[in-house]
Amino acid sequence: MDQKVIQALHIYVLIIMNTGFMVHVLLLPNILSASQRDAWISVLISVVPCIVWTLFIFYIYKKLDKEDIIAFLKRWSTPFVTYIFTIAFGLYFIINAFITVKFTVIWAKANYTHDIPNIVVVSLFTFICIFATYKGIRTISTLALLFLPFVTFFGIFVGLGNTSNKNYELLFPIFESGYRNTLNGILYTSAGYLEIIVFLFLTPYLKNKLKAKWLLLVGVILIMLTLGPLMGAIAEFGSVEAVKMRNPAYEQWKLLRFGYYITRLDFLSIFQWLSGALIRISLCLFIGHKLISNSKHQKWILLSLYFLVVFGTLIHWDATSFFYFIYKYFFPISSLFLLSSAIILLFLIIKKGKGKGKGKGKGKGETL
C-alpha cells in the first residue's frame, strides 16, 4: 500500500472536483429531463437525503478506522464477496472514466474541434490524465487543489455576470404537471450525492482524520453546484429550451458579455470543463487500477485501462443514443449499485461489532 501522502483537505477538494463535475455537467441535463421546470424543487428536496447519506457514509468511515475497504472485506466476508465487490467497483470506476471522456469529446466536437479527428482530441487529453494517474493520488489531489480556486471564480463570474439575463419568474408555477416529475428528479439528484462514497477508497492514503462538519459542508457545496446552474438555465432560457440542452451550464457562458465590446467569453469554460474532467478521469482510473492490480510492477495494466477507454470513446456512438443510455440506464443502475454496496458494508460492520463482542465475552469467561 502507498504511504499516507494526502491531508483531509485534499479529500474534500477531490470530492468537490470529482463529484462536482458529475452534478454540474453530467447530471444537470438528466435532472432537467426528469423534472423540467420543477428540477430546482427536486434539488431542494434532496437536501435532506444528501445530509443523511453523508452522515451514513461518515459512520462507515469511522467504523472502518482508515482500513482499506478490500482488506476489511477479506477479514469480514467471504472470498467470493470480496472478489465480486472488487470487480464491480473496478468496472464502476472504469465506466465512469469512459463516460466522462465520451461526454467531453462530444462537447468539444460540437463547439471547438469540428475539423480535428477524434483520435487527436482523445489522445492529447488522455495523455495528461495518464500522467496524473501514474504519478499517484498526491499529484491528482494537488492538481485539484490548484484548479479549484479558478473553477470557483469562473463559476461565480458567469453566475453574477448573467444576472441581467435572468428572469426568475420562469421558475414558476411549480408542480404544474403534478408531483411525479419532481419525484423523478429527486432520484437523479440523489444519484450525484451517492458518489460521496468514493472517498472511502482514498482514506488509506490519508494522514489525518476527516470531520463530519466539513463533509456536510462539501455536501452543501455539491447542492449549490447543482442548484445554481439549474435555476440559471431555467431563468435564462426557460424550462422548455433548458430541457433540450445537453450542456445547460455551458450554454450560459454564451450569454455572458463584459461591457459593450467583450463578448463570447465561453472560452473560459474550457478550463472549467477540462480541469474537472481531468481530475475525474485520473482519479477514477487511479482507484480502478488499484482495485484490479495491487502490484506496483504491473504499470501496463494502467495503460491497458486507458487504451480501453480511448478505444471505447473512438467507437461510433451517436450523441442522442449516448445521452439516452446515461439517462435511462447508467444513473439508475449506478445509484442502485452504490446504495446496495453501502448497505453491504454496514451489514459487515455490524457483523464485525458482534464478532468483537463475542470475543470479549469469551475472554471474560476464560478469566473466570
Residue pairs with C-beta under 8 A, 6 or more apart in sequence:
1 68
1 204
2 136
2 137
2 204
2 205
3 205
4 204
4 205
4 206
4 207
5 136
5 137
5 138
5 205
5 207
6 137
6 138
6 141
6 202
6 205
6 206
6 207
7 206
7 207
7 208
8 206
8 208
8 209
8 210
8 211
8 214
9 145
10 141
10 142
10 144
10 145
11 141
11 199
11 202
11 203
11 206
11 210
12 214
12 215
12 217
12 218
13 141
13 144
13 145
13 148
14 140
14 141
14 144
14 199
14 202
14 279
14 283
15 196
15 198
15 199
15 218
15 222
16 144
16 148
16 218
16 221
16 222
16 225
17 144
17 147
17 148
17 151
17 275
17 276
17 279
17 280
18 144
18 195
18 198
18 279
18 280
18 283
18 284
19 192
19 193
19 195
19 196
19 198
19 222
20 221
20 222
20 225
20 276
21 100
21 276
21 277
21 279
21 280
22 192
22 195
22 280
23 189
23 192
23 193
23 222
23 225
23 226
24 225
24 226
24 229
24 249
24 276
25 103
25 247
25 249
25 250
25 273
25 276
26 99
26 100
26 103
26 326
27 188
27 189
27 191
27 192
27 226
27 331
28 226
28 229
28 230
28 233
28 247
28 248
28 249
29 245
29 246
29 247
29 248
29 323
30 188
30 326
30 327
30 331
31 39
31 42
31 43
31 185
31 188
31 189
31 226
31 230
32 39
32 230
32 233
32 234
32 239
32 242
32 243
32 245
32 248
33 243
33 327
34 42
34 181
34 184
34 185
34 187
34 188
34 327
35 41
35 42
35 181
35 182
35 184
35 185
35 188
36 177
36 181
36 239
36 243
37 170
37 171
37 174
37 176
37 234
37 239
38 174
38 175
38 176
38 177
38 181
38 182
38 185
39 185
39 230
39 234
40 171
40 227
40 230
40 231
40 234
41 174
41 175
41 182
41 185
42 182
42 183
42 184
42 185
42 186
42 188
42 189
43 185
43 189
43 223
43 226
43 227
43 230
44 227
45 182
45 186
46 186
46 189
46 190
46 193
46 223
47 223
49 186
49 190
49 193
50 190
50 193
50 219
50 222
50 223
51 216
51 219
53 190
53 193
53 194
53 196
54 193
54 196
54 212
54 215
54 216
54 218
54 219
55 212
55 216
56 342
56 346
57 196
57 197
57 199
57 200
57 215
57 342
58 210
58 212
58 215
60 200
60 342
60 345
60 346
60 349
61 199
61 200
61 203
61 210
63 349
63 352
63 353
64 72
64 200
64 203
64 349
66 203
66 204
66 206
66 209
67 204
68 204
69 85
69 200
69 201
69 345
70 82
70 85
70 86
70 291
72 348
73 81
73 82
73 85
73 86
73 348
74 82
76 348
76 351
76 352
76 355
77 85
77 348
81 344
85 341
85 344
86 291
86 292
87 291
87 292
88 337
88 341
89 201
89 287
89 288
89 291
89 341
90 288
90 291
90 292
91 288
92 288
92 334
92 337
93 284
93 285
93 287
93 288
93 291
94 284
94 285
94 288
94 305
94 308
94 309
95 330
96 280
96 284
97 280
97 281
97 284
97 285
97 288
97 305
97 309
98 308
98 309
98 312
98 313
99 326
99 330
100 277
100 280
100 281
100 284
101 122
101 125
101 126
101 277
101 281
101 309
101 310
101 313
102 312
102 313
102 317
102 322
103 322
104 125
104 273
104 274
104 277
105 118
105 121
105 122
105 313
106 246
106 319
106 322
107 246
107 247
107 250
107 273
108 121
109 118
109 121
110 319
111 250
111 266
112 270
113 121
118 313
118 314
119 314
122 310
122 313
122 314
123 310
125 274
125 277
125 278
126 281
126 306
126 309
126 310
128 278
129 278
129 281
129 282
129 285
129 306
130 282
130 302
130 303
130 306
132 139
132 140
132 143
132 278
132 282
133 140
133 282
133 285
133 286
133 289
133 302
133 306
134 299
134 302
136 286
137 202
137 205
137 283
137 286
138 205
140 279
140 282
140 283
140 286
143 275
143 278
143 279
144 279
147 275
147 276
147 278
147 279
150 271
150 275
151 271
151 272
151 275
151 276
154 268
154 269
154 271
154 272
155 225
155 228
155 272
157 256
157 268
158 252
158 253
158 256
158 265
158 268
158 269
159 228
159 229
159 232
161 256
161 257
161 258
161 265
162 232
162 236
162 252
162 255
162 256
165 236
165 255
166 232
166 235
166 236
167 235
167 236
168 231
168 235
170 234
170 235
170 238
170 239
171 231
171 234
171 235
175 182
187 332
187 335
188 331
189 226
190 335
191 331
191 332
191 334
191 335
192 222
192 226
193 219
193 222
193 223
194 334
194 335
194 338
194 339
195 338
196 215
196 218
196 219
196 222
197 338
197 341
197 342
198 283
198 287
199 210
201 287
201 290
201 291
202 287
203 210
229 248
229 249
229 252
230 248
232 249
232 252
233 242
233 245
233 248
233 249
233 251
233 252
234 242
236 242
236 252
236 255
237 245
237 248
237 251
242 248
245 251
246 319
246 323
250 266
250 269
250 273
253 265
253 266
253 268
253 269
254 264
254 266
256 263
256 265
256 266
257 263
257 265
258 265
281 309
285 302
285 305
285 306
285 309
288 305
289 301
289 302
289 305
292 301
292 305
293 301
